[in-house]
Amino acid sequence: MNKKVASTLTTIFILLVIGIVLYFVTIGKPSVTVSAQAAQYIGNHSIVYVQAGCVHCKDQEDLFGDNWKYITALDCIASQANTQICISQNITGTPTWVINGRQYIGVQSIQTLENLTGYTGQ
């Protein structure tokens, strides 16, 4: 590979890395748009199975911000009892929301959780 091509590829790589870093530092941060009332309703009508160290679980928690405290969450690896609960509930990945007896695997938007739990904003 000649020097000009190598230099161009290096520049593209550096710009890509800078772009990714900027995305996660600024744009990639979720804005908290859930009210305490909505979080309480979601927490009362669902359970989310999580585990310590799970990046996607942290992403889900971040969507709620300070209102995460209203969410009913069970850490599947916090204790042997919790692990057994997750096994008995057939939890195969985290986060997994269980709403009305149905599993929803992965990070869910606030709007999706409001819709699934029947929250109407009243």
C-alpha positions in Angstrom: 0.0 0.0 0.0 1.4 3.4 -0.9 1.9 6.2 1.7 -1.0 8.3 0.4 -3.5 5.4 0.7 -2.2 4.5 4.2 -2.4 8.1 5.3 -6.0 8.5 4.0 -7.1 5.3 5.7 -5.4 6.4 9.0 -7.2 9.8 8.8 -10.6 8.0 8.2 -10.0 5.7 11.1 -9.1 8.6 13.4 -12.2 10.6 12.3 -14.3 7.5 12.9 -13.0 7.0 16.4 -13.5 10.7 17.2 -17.0 10.5 15.9 -17.8 7.4 18.0 -16.4 9.0 21.1 -18.4 12.3 20.6 -21.5 10.3 20.0 -21.2 8.5 23.3 -20.1 11.5 25.2 -22.9 13.8 24.0 -25.6 12.6 21.6 -25.6 9.0 22.8 -26.7 10.0 26.3 -30.3 9.2 26.7 -32.5 12.0 27.9 -34.7 11.2 30.8 -38.3 11.8 29.7 -40.2 9.5 32.1 -42.1 11.1 34.9 -42.1 9.6 38.4 -45.8 8.8 37.9 -45.2 6.8 34.7 -42.2 5.1 36.3 -44.3 4.1 39.3 -47.0 2.7 37.0 -44.5 0.8 34.9 -42.8 -0.6 38.1 -46.2 -1.7 39.5 -47.2 -3.5 36.3 -44.0 -5.2 35.3 -40.7 -6.7 36.5 -37.4 -6.4 34.7 -34.7 -9.0 35.1 -31.2 -7.6 35.0 -27.7 -8.5 36.1 -24.8 -6.6 37.5 -22.3 -5.7 34.8 -24.8 -5.9 32.0 -24.2 -2.9 29.7 -27.7 -3.1 28.2 -29.2 -3.2 31.7 -27.4 0.0 32.5 -28.7 1.5 29.4 -32.2 0.6 30.4 -31.7 2.0 33.9 -30.3 5.3 32.4 -33.5 5.8 30.5 -35.3 6.2 33.8 -32.7 8.3 35.5 -33.6 8.9 39.2 -37.0 7.3 38.6 -35.4 3.9 38.2 -36.0 3.5 42.0 -39.7 2.9 41.1 -39.0 0.0 38.8 -39.4 -3.5 40.0 -36.0 -5.1 39.1 -34.5 -8.4 40.0 -30.7 -9.0 39.6 -30.3 -12.5 38.4 -26.8 -12.9 39.8 -27.2 -11.0 43.1 -27.9 -14.3 45.0 -28.4 -18.0 44.4 -32.1 -17.5 45.1 -32.3 -14.8 42.4 -30.5 -17.0 40.0 -33.0 -19.8 40.7 -35.9 -17.4 40.1 -34.4 -16.3 36.8 -34.0 -19.9 35.7 -37.5 -20.8 36.7 -38.8 -17.8 34.7 -36.8 -18.9 31.7 -34.8 -15.7 31.6 -32.3 -16.2 28.8 -31.0 -12.6 28.5 -31.0 -9.3 30.3 -32.6 -7.0 30.5 -35.9 -8.9 30.2 -39.2 -7.3 31.0 -42.1 -9.4 32.0 -45.4 -7.6 31.5 -48.8 -9.4 31.6 -47.0 -12.8 31.6 -45.1 -12.0 28.3 -41.3 -11.5 28.0 -39.7 -8.6 26.2 -36.0 -9.1 25.8 -33.6 -6.1 25.4 -33.7 -2.4 26.2 -37.3 -1.1 25.8 -38.1 2.5 25.2 -40.2 4.4 27.8 -43.0 4.7 25.3 -43.0 1.0 24.6 -43.1 0.2 28.3 -46.0 2.7 28.8 -47.9 1.1 26.0 -47.2 -2.5 27.2 -48.3 -1.7 30.8 -51.3 0.3 29.8 -50.1 3.6 31.2 -52.3 6.4 29.9 -50.8 9.4 31.8 -53.8 9.8 34.0 
